[in-house]
Amino acid sequence: MRGLSLLMLSWLLLGCAQGVRTGNGAQISGEVTYRERMALPPDTRIRVWLEDVSLADAPATLLAEQRIESARAVPVPFQLNYDPDQIQPRHRYAVRAEIRSSSDQLLWTTTGHTGILGENQPNNGLTLLLHAVAKAPSTPAPAQHPETTDAPVIVEAARTYVYECDGLEVVVHTAPDALTLYAENTSTDLQRVPSASGVRYEGAGRLFWSKGDTALLEIEGRRYVDCRSNPRRAPWADAALRGIDFRALGNEPGWSLEVDERNHIRLVTDYGERSLYLPAPAPSFAGGVVRYQVQTKEHDLRLEIEPQACQDSMSGEAFEAGVRVRLNDEQFQGCGRYLPAIR
């Protein structure tokens, strides 16, 4: 009887590892790990999720997730149960993971694109290698040789968000313990202050208090209580803050392009897996079309920007220019717009 039970258990585990259907569902399995030689801090929480990343410039759609608590050391196995009827043949999917502390501080996260459910992409036996995103300690730590230290020492990355507040659009750019608020043609630096919930910043008569995708905003006594994050606008605002003059995107496969006039052209393809920087020459103009041509030892890039109404093929968003890109033997087509400065 015991032998039969062990046989049945082995069969079930094998089925999970191969990503087979169970009832009306299917499974993806693998493990989460990181490079640092250290145990997981106490009471950490691990989250692994499957998402649809077909749109190149829109928030991903969550399809499945697993939350793991009380793990003591990596690697940590995971198993995602998803509905195969939600999977579309022409869409693209990815698996991501993160580890957070008991106080919800992000400690490790995936940084690249882990494609899944596509042709020649495994659905089981995945290894998600997470990278440290821990805030540097506020007090000096004992000196250690960089090759022997066990603690992750990476400063939190700055991020840009766009919030829509009852007809007022504001841009916030975060950094560790500080935030710059762009609203009504004025930029204000705010400092993080203690809060019982969410994240709160104050300064110069302004208040920004975020809780997930919603926020409360105060500007000189005027209160906006229903501010909501718009992830689709965030990449454009971030590019404008970095001084980018023109931005474009396209689909199948997902790609994006940025032009920093007289500095560089950045082309990101394959859903973020490949990024290429090339010098930006002075453009030429003919028949209303703006053209850039860049030739290096390895690449030949041709970019055309035509002022005409253009609609994104997947999101339906309207743009002011049609864009054609040729990189060596590859061709990309999409839409774009010039970016006004954010002050």
C-alpha positions as CSV (number, residue, x, y, z in Angstrom):
1,M,0.0,0.0,0.0
2,R,2.8,2.3,0.9
3,G,4.5,1.5,-2.4
4,L,1.3,2.4,-4.3
5,S,1.1,5.7,-2.5
6,L,4.7,6.6,-3.3
7,L,4.0,5.7,-7.0
8,M,0.9,7.9,-7.1
9,L,2.9,10.8,-5.5
10,S,5.7,10.4,-8.0
11,W,3.2,10.4,-10.9
12,L,1.6,13.6,-9.6
13,L,4.9,15.4,-9.1
14,L,6.0,14.4,-12.6
15,G,2.8,15.7,-14.0
16,C,3.3,19.1,-12.3
17,A,6.9,19.3,-13.5
18,Q,5.8,18.8,-17.1
19,G,3.2,21.6,-17.0
20,V,0.3,19.2,-17.8
21,R,-3.4,20.1,-17.6
22,T,-5.3,19.3,-14.4
23,G,-9.0,19.6,-14.9
24,N,-9.6,22.8,-16.8
25,G,-6.2,24.3,-15.8
26,A,-2.5,24.0,-16.7
27,Q,0.7,24.5,-14.7
28,I,4.1,26.1,-15.0
29,S,6.8,25.1,-12.6
30,G,10.3,26.1,-11.7
31,E,12.4,27.7,-8.9
32,V,13.3,31.1,-7.7
33,T,16.9,31.9,-6.7
34,Y,19.5,34.6,-6.4
35,R,23.3,34.9,-6.5
36,E,24.0,36.2,-3.0
37,R,25.3,33.6,-0.6
38,M,22.9,34.4,2.2
39,A,19.8,33.0,3.7
40,L,16.4,34.6,3.2
41,P,15.7,37.2,5.8
42,P,12.9,36.2,8.3
43,D,9.3,36.6,7.3
44,T,10.0,37.4,3.6
45,R,7.3,37.0,1.0
46,I,7.9,35.6,-2.5
47,R,5.5,36.4,-5.3
48,V,5.7,34.7,-8.8
49,W,3.3,35.6,-11.5
50,L,2.4,35.0,-15.2
51,E,1.4,38.0,-17.3
52,D,0.5,38.9,-20.9
53,V,3.1,41.3,-22.2
54,S,1.8,41.6,-25.8
55,L,1.4,45.4,-25.8
56,A,4.7,47.1,-26.1
57,D,3.7,50.2,-24.1
58,A,0.9,49.2,-21.8
59,P,0.5,47.5,-18.5
60,A,0.8,43.8,-18.6
61,T,-2.3,41.6,-17.9
62,L,-2.0,39.3,-14.8
63,L,-3.0,35.7,-15.6
64,A,-1.8,33.7,-12.6
65,E,0.3,34.2,-9.5
66,Q,1.6,32.3,-6.5
67,R,2.6,33.8,-3.1
68,I,5.1,31.9,-1.0
69,E,5.7,32.6,2.7
70,S,8.1,31.2,5.4
71,A,10.7,30.0,2.9
72,R,14.2,29.8,4.6
73,A,16.6,29.5,1.7
74,V,16.8,29.5,-2.1
75,P,16.2,27.9,-4.4
76,V,12.4,28.0,-3.7
77,P,10.1,25.9,-6.0
78,F,7.0,27.5,-7.5
79,Q,4.0,26.3,-9.4
80,L,1.6,28.5,-11.4
81,N,-1.8,27.3,-12.3
82,Y,-3.4,29.1,-15.2
83,D,-6.3,28.8,-17.6
84,P,-5.1,27.7,-21.0
85,D,-8.2,29.1,-22.6
86,Q,-6.9,32.6,-21.8
87,I,-3.7,32.0,-23.9
88,Q,-3.9,33.6,-27.4
89,P,-1.6,32.2,-30.2
90,R,-0.3,35.6,-31.3
91,H,0.2,37.0,-27.8
92,R,3.5,37.0,-25.7
93,Y,3.8,35.9,-22.1
94,A,6.4,36.2,-19.4
95,V,7.0,35.0,-15.9
96,R,8.3,37.3,-13.2
97,A,9.1,37.0,-9.5
98,E,10.1,39.2,-6.5
99,I,11.0,38.8,-2.9
100,R,9.9,41.4,-0.3
101,S,10.6,41.9,3.3
102,S,8.0,41.7,6.1
103,S,7.7,45.6,5.8
104,D,7.0,45.2,2.1
105,Q,10.5,46.5,1.0
106,L,11.5,45.0,-2.4
107,L,14.7,43.0,-1.9
108,W,15.1,40.9,-5.0
109,T,13.4,41.0,-8.4
110,T,13.6,39.7,-11.9
111,T,15.1,42.3,-14.3
112,G,14.9,40.6,-17.7
113,H,12.3,39.1,-19.9
114,T,11.5,35.4,-19.2
115,G,9.4,34.3,-22.1
116,I,6.9,31.5,-21.6
117,L,4.2,29.5,-23.5
118,G,5.7,30.3,-26.9
119,E,7.3,28.2,-29.5
120,N,10.5,26.4,-28.2
121,Q,10.0,28.0,-24.8
122,P,9.9,25.5,-21.9
123,N,6.9,25.5,-19.5
124,N,8.6,23.7,-16.7
125,G,12.0,23.5,-15.0
126,L,12.4,27.3,-15.1
127,T,15.0,29.0,-13.0
128,L,14.2,32.6,-12.3
129,L,17.4,34.4,-11.2
130,L,16.5,37.4,-9.2
131,H,18.7,40.5,-8.7
132,A,19.1,42.5,-5.5
133,V,17.2,45.7,-5.3
134,A,17.9,46.5,-1.6
135,K,18.3,50.0,-0.3
136,A,21.8,50.8,1.0
137,P,22.0,50.8,4.8
138,S,21.6,54.2,6.5
139,T,24.5,53.6,8.9
140,P,28.0,52.7,7.7
141,A,28.6,49.0,7.6
142,P,31.9,47.3,8.5
143,A,34.3,47.3,5.6
144,Q,34.3,44.1,3.6
145,H,36.0,42.9,0.5
146,P,33.5,43.3,-2.5
147,E,34.0,39.7,-3.4
148,T,33.2,38.3,0.0
149,T,30.3,40.5,1.2
150,D,27.0,38.7,1.6
151,A,24.7,41.7,1.8
152,P,23.0,43.1,-1.4
153,V,24.2,46.7,-1.9
154,I,22.2,48.2,-4.7
155,V,20.5,51.6,-4.4
156,E,16.8,51.7,-5.1
157,A,16.1,52.7,-8.7
158,A,14.3,55.9,-9.4
159,R,10.9,55.6,-11.2
160,T,8.5,57.8,-13.0
161,Y,4.7,57.7,-12.6
162,V,1.7,59.6,-14.1
163,Y,-1.4,60.2,-12.0
164,E,-4.7,61.6,-13.2
165,C,-6.4,63.7,-10.5
166,D,-9.9,64.9,-11.4
167,G,-8.8,66.5,-14.7
168,L,-5.3,67.4,-13.5
169,E,-2.4,65.3,-14.7
170,V,0.7,65.1,-12.5
171,V,4.1,63.4,-12.9
172,V,6.0,62.1,-10.0
173,H,9.6,61.0,-10.1
174,T,10.7,59.0,-7.1
175,A,14.1,58.4,-5.5
176,P,15.0,56.9,-2.2
177,D,13.2,59.0,0.5
178,A,12.4,61.8,-1.9
179,L,10.0,62.7,-4.7
180,T,9.8,65.4,-7.4
181,L,6.3,66.4,-8.2
182,Y,5.5,68.0,-11.6
183,A,2.2,69.8,-11.6
184,E,0.8,73.0,-13.1
185,N,4.1,73.8,-14.8
186,T,6.0,73.7,-11.5
187,S,8.3,71.2,-10.1
188,T,8.6,70.7,-6.3
189,D,10.9,68.4,-4.3
190,L,9.1,66.6,-1.5
191,Q,10.6,64.6,1.3
192,R,9.3,61.3,2.6
193,V,7.6,61.5,6.0
194,P,6.3,58.8,8.4
195,S,3.0,57.3,7.5
196,A,0.7,54.7,9.0
197,S,-0.1,53.3,5.6
198,G,1.1,53.9,2.0
199,V,4.0,56.3,1.2
200,R,3.7,60.0,2.0
201,Y,5.8,62.9,0.8
202,E,5.5,66.6,1.9
203,G,7.1,69.9,1.2
204,A,6.6,73.5,0.0
205,G,2.8,73.4,0.7
206,R,2.3,70.2,-1.3
207,L,1.5,66.7,-0.3
208,F,1.6,63.4,-2.2
209,W,0.3,60.3,-0.5
210,S,0.2,57.1,-2.5
211,K,-1.4,53.8,-1.7
212,G,-0.8,51.3,-4.5
213,D,-2.3,52.7,-7.8
214,T,-4.2,55.5,-6.1
215,A,-3.0,58.7,-4.4
216,L,-4.1,61.8,-2.6
217,L,-2.7,65.1,-3.7
218,E,-2.7,68.6,-2.1
219,I,-1.4,71.7,-3.7
220,E,-1.6,74.9,-1.7
221,G,-4.7,73.8,0.1
222,R,-6.5,72.3,-2.9
223,R,-7.1,68.6,-2.3
224,Y,-7.4,65.9,-5.0
225,V,-8.7,62.7,-3.4
226,D,-9.1,60.5,-6.4
227,C,-5.7,60.4,-8.2
228,R,-5.2,57.2,-10.2
229,S,-2.0,55.9,-11.8
230,N,-1.9,55.7,-15.6
231,P,0.8,53.2,-16.4
232,R,0.4,53.7,-20.2
233,R,1.5,57.4,-19.8
234,A,4.5,56.7,-17.5
235,P,7.1,55.6,-20.2
236,W,6.4,58.8,-22.2
237,A,6.7,61.1,-19.1
238,D,9.9,59.3,-18.1
239,A,11.4,59.8,-21.6
240,A,10.5,63.5,-21.5
241,L,12.2,63.9,-18.1
242,R,15.3,62.3,-19.6
243,G,15.3,64.9,-22.4
244,I,14.1,62.6,-25.2
245,D,12.7,64.5,-28.1
246,F,10.8,61.8,-29.9
247,R,9.5,58.4,-28.9
248,A,7.8,55.6,-30.9
249,L,6.6,52.0,-30.5
250,G,5.2,49.1,-32.4
251,N,4.1,45.5,-32.0
252,E,4.7,41.9,-33.3
253,P,7.4,41.8,-32.0
254,G,7.1,44.6,-29.4
255,W,9.6,47.4,-29.9
256,S,10.2,51.0,-28.9
257,L,12.5,53.8,-30.1
258,E,13.8,57.0,-28.6
259,V,15.5,59.9,-30.3
260,D,17.7,62.3,-28.3
261,E,18.5,64.8,-31.0
262,R,22.2,65.1,-31.8
263,N,23.0,62.6,-29.1
264,H,21.7,59.1,-29.6
265,I,19.0,56.9,-31.0
266,R,17.9,54.0,-28.8
267,L,16.1,51.0,-30.3
268,V,14.7,48.3,-28.0
269,T,13.4,45.2,-29.7
270,D,12.2,41.6,-28.9
271,Y,10.0,42.8,-26.0
272,G,12.9,44.4,-24.2
273,E,15.4,41.6,-24.6
274,R,17.7,43.6,-27.0
275,S,18.7,47.3,-26.7
276,L,20.8,49.2,-29.2
277,Y,22.3,52.7,-28.9
278,L,23.5,54.5,-32.0
279,P,24.7,58.1,-32.6
280,A,21.9,60.4,-33.7
281,P,23.0,62.4,-36.8
282,A,21.3,65.6,-38.0
283,P,18.1,64.5,-39.8
284,S,17.1,65.2,-43.4
285,F,13.7,66.5,-44.6
286,A,11.9,65.7,-47.8
287,G,8.2,65.9,-48.5
288,G,7.4,66.4,-44.8
289,V,9.2,63.2,-43.8
290,V,12.0,63.3,-41.3
291,R,14.7,60.8,-42.0
292,Y,17.7,59.6,-40.0
293,Q,20.4,57.3,-41.4
294,V,23.1,55.8,-39.1
295,Q,25.8,53.5,-40.3
296,T,28.4,51.8,-38.1
297,K,30.6,48.8,-38.6
298,E,27.9,46.5,-37.4
299,H,24.6,48.2,-38.1
300,D,22.7,50.2,-40.7
301,L,19.7,52.0,-39.3
302,R,17.2,53.9,-41.3
303,L,14.4,55.8,-39.5
304,E,11.5,57.7,-41.1
305,I,9.0,59.8,-39.2
306,E,6.0,60.9,-41.3
307,P,3.5,63.5,-39.8
308,Q,0.2,61.6,-40.2
309,A,-2.5,60.2,-38.0
310,C,-1.4,56.8,-36.7
311,Q,-3.2,54.3,-34.5
312,D,-1.4,51.6,-32.4
313,S,-2.3,48.2,-33.8
314,M,-3.0,46.6,-30.4
315,S,-4.0,49.4,-27.9
316,G,-5.9,51.6,-30.5
317,E,-4.1,54.7,-29.1
318,A,-3.9,57.7,-31.5
319,F,-0.5,59.2,-32.4
320,E,0.7,62.2,-34.5
321,A,3.3,60.3,-36.6
322,G,3.8,57.1,-38.5
323,V,7.2,55.5,-38.0
324,R,9.2,53.1,-40.1
325,V,12.5,51.6,-38.9
326,R,14.9,49.4,-40.8
327,L,17.8,47.8,-38.8
328,N,20.0,45.8,-41.2
329,D,17.6,43.3,-42.6
330,E,14.9,43.8,-40.0
331,Q,11.9,46.2,-40.5
332,F,9.6,47.7,-37.8
333,Q,6.6,49.8,-38.3
334,G,4.6,51.7,-35.7
335,C,3.6,55.1,-34.3
336,G,5.2,57.9,-32.3
337,R,5.1,61.5,-31.1
338,Y,7.3,64.4,-30.2
339,L,7.6,65.0,-26.4
340,P,7.1,68.3,-24.8
341,A,9.4,69.3,-22.0
342,I,8.1,68.6,-18.4
343,R,8.8,71.4,-16.0
